[in-house]
């Protein structure tokens, strides 16, 4: 089946710009769109990209259309309505420095930032600001699966057998 919609060969400058967006930008959607354009320039079809990104064909087609119309700027996410951020980028950096001094005491950093800026907010807002700036990483939940071979627990009063138990499958 012929590719009906695709990105023509990219200039070296456009390719470098898209790769920089893909590797360095903080907005996930923007990175994904840039990645789709790079894949299209390498010959991937819309169907293949649909499977890679787990989106509809129309979505991938729209990304390609936005790029054709406006270049990399067309891939930027649109501004969404909502309350403006309380803290500026400089204040978030200042907050990060305060948190680095006492990482387990966000409330101390919150109080120091309030004293410095005169802006008050709850702890949740502080955490969201740090997370949005990719400065706060939430820990992963503990893994339920242990590494190594699965072995059944020792049985009481029964002799050990050499056949594996059906309750404890042996990993491949």
Buried (B, 14 or more C-beta within 10 A) or exposed (E): EEEEEBBEEBEEEBBEBBBEBBEEBEEEEBBBBBBBBBBBBEEBBBEBBBEBBEBEEEBBBEBBEBBBEEEBEBBBEEEEEEEEEBBEEEBBEBBBEBBEEEEEEBEEBBEBBEEEBEEEBEEEBBBBBBEEBEBBEEEEEEEEEEEEEEEEEEEEEEEEEEEEEEEEEEEE
